[in-house]
Amino acid sequence: MAYMTYAILITGFIYPDRGFNWALFWELLRPDTFLLAAAVLAAIAVAFLNVQIPSALGQLVNIVTTTRAPGEMRASALQLAVLYLAQATFTCVYISLLGMVGERFAERVRNRLFESLLRQDLAFFDTRQSGEIVSRLSGDVQEFKSSFKQVVSIGLRNGLQAVGSLISMYLVSPQLTSYLAVAVPLVIAVGTSLGSLLRSMSKDGQAIVADANGSASEVIGNIRTVRAFGMEDREVNEYSSLAAKCRTLYIKLAFGIGVFTAGSNLFVNSLVLSVIYFGGKLMDQGTLGAGNLMEFLVCTQTIQRALSQTSVLFGQLVRGTSSGSRVFEYLDREPIIPTKGGMTLSSVDGDIEFVRVTFSYPSRPEQAVLRHFDLRLKAGKKTALCGPSGAGKSTIANLVERFYDPTEGAVMLDGHDIRTLDPQWLRSKVIGYVNQEPVLFATSVLENIRYGRPDATPEEVYEAARKANAHQFICGFPEGYDTVVGERGVTLSGGQSQRIAIARAILTRPRILILDESSSAMDAESEHLVQEALDRLTKDKTVLVIAHRLSTIRNADEIAVLHGGEVVELGTHRELLRKQGVYANLVKHQLSGEGGYVV
Ligand SMILES: Nc1ncnc2c1ncn2[C@@H]1O[C@H](COP(=O)(O)OP(=O)(O)OP(=O)(O)O)[C@@H](O)[C@H]1O
């Protein structure tokens, strides 16, 4: 009965929090089952030897304190030396094997987590800071891995040693062992409740650290805006308040772990004291020899060491399991919109139709951005979307790309609901997206251009750059196409970045193009070069342009004027001007004001 109580209490004591997905954990560990089993066997061997050594030592002491026969002494010493050597060898084996298992496991976790993150819906990223997500990939995986290694190595070895030593102690003196057994359940009960408190504190602490990382990386990523508004002090204050929260929580946690560690040390030290005291009494009665007491003491010390290391390990376990839960939370999260899978079409005309589409962003379900929206983007024609900010222009582009799915209705491509088509095929082969405030990666110009088609030859890249009016300025760089652009292409001017983005789109040869036109002004020369490149790119394609410039809109085959998520006017530039409605007003207003920019 007493052992059952121990078992229940110990389970409660080490049981990790609920977010910890055991099934997934084992699945990730499975490829290394053999290595792990070998490491565990080596650790068991070490534990076994550590239990054997005190008895061999006790035997030697018994011989030394009684017969002192040279033959017996030599044999006993030799036996002890062999045990020490074997213990050293197995220790080396299990530590190395476990290191290997830990690293391979962490690699798998990282890869799977990264893959899972990249598959998530855009709605997932709408509601989370990128720094917070990245901290799960780096910090949490690291913490989880080291906890796993330590728990298996120290935990397993110590646990087995403690059990083995307890059995040896019982064999040496059942009476003395039963004295000690009385105090243990009490200590474990206290440990269990303190343990669950510390676990929840640690999880809160990690969440605050992730928050602080998230806001720091956002501020660093947007340093220009922060600088431009002179907001350094405010950002420092906000970061400091998160850091302070984190400090308070971790100090409390450290205190808790301190109490726990000190308590268990005190407990085990009192064990030693009791052994000597009661053992002395038993020796006096003649029921215990000096060697036996020595063996018993070494066993007690093995248990003491095991328990004190386990108490330190406990802190690690607390952090490790909460890191593990944070990792697992994202590891197998299934996105609503898959990144691949579905039908592909052998040829695409590029006719797109919105059929009674109602849509709200998942992060703001109460706000319907589009309501029963109908619009046709005719194959091979250019449709310009214009209208005030917030009217829903980018949302329409997002739905064509299938970054989100409509709440009701459907977006059709050549008569097929795009939800039945392979999203990867759709995005990489059919639709090209030119954001005219483009994001360039911190790599060479060449790699940036061939981002959408990594197998393109350098010649194809040069050709695309020529068509995009980019070849000339790229050749003007000392390192030409090998020039590395800054983290966000900051070493390039706005017009140059745009032309690189256009070259990128030319290379992927999409049938449908989405152009998100820049609303910022460029000098006339730059604007002319970009416009010329765009004209080449968009020729004969279905084009959806989120238009800001009058020149773009004027040349469109059809103009859709949006307001509040609805098409309020539809027609050509001439038709809409004749109507003397919203569009005509917009143009009149803008021409008199900002010269050429419609929204
Ligand atoms: N990721 C998002 N999550 C939640 N709401 C969003 C998101 N993106 C846009 N919205 C909201 O949807 C509405 C339409 O936004 P959208 O970006 O489509 O407008 P827009 O016409 O492209 O505006 P702009 O010309 O300023 O880019 C706005 O009210 C906006 O706040």
The ligand as a Gaussian input file, in Angstrom:
#p B3LYP/6-31G(d) Opt

LIG

0 1
 N       -5.316000      40.780000     -42.077000
 C       -6.416000      41.447000     -41.720000
 N       -7.078000      41.105000     -40.600000
 C       -8.207000      41.764000     -40.229000
 N       -8.743000      42.784000     -40.923000
 C       -8.129000      43.188000     -42.053000
 C       -6.927000      42.542000     -42.507000
 N       -6.539000      43.152000     -43.654000
 C       -7.443000      44.117000     -43.893000
 N       -8.400000      44.144000     -42.945000
 C       -9.570000      45.025000     -42.890000
 O      -10.359000      44.793000     -44.045000
 C      -10.861000      46.007000     -44.580000
 C      -10.453000      46.123000     -46.050000
 O       -9.055000      46.222000     -46.090000
 P       -8.216000      46.200000     -47.441000
 O       -6.787000      46.113000     -47.057000
 O       -8.751000      45.161000     -48.331000
 O       -8.541000      47.633000     -48.034000
 P       -7.861000      48.385000     -49.248000
 O       -8.963000      48.901000     -50.072000
 O       -6.872000      47.510000     -49.911000
 O       -7.142000      49.555000     -48.492000
 P       -5.752000      50.284000     -48.873000
 O       -5.967000      51.047000     -50.137000
 O       -5.569000      51.210000     -47.712000
 O       -4.731000      49.227000     -48.945000
 C      -10.303000      47.114000     -43.713000
 O      -11.297000      47.503000     -42.810000
 C       -9.152000      46.479000     -42.972000
 O       -9.021000      47.025000     -41.703000

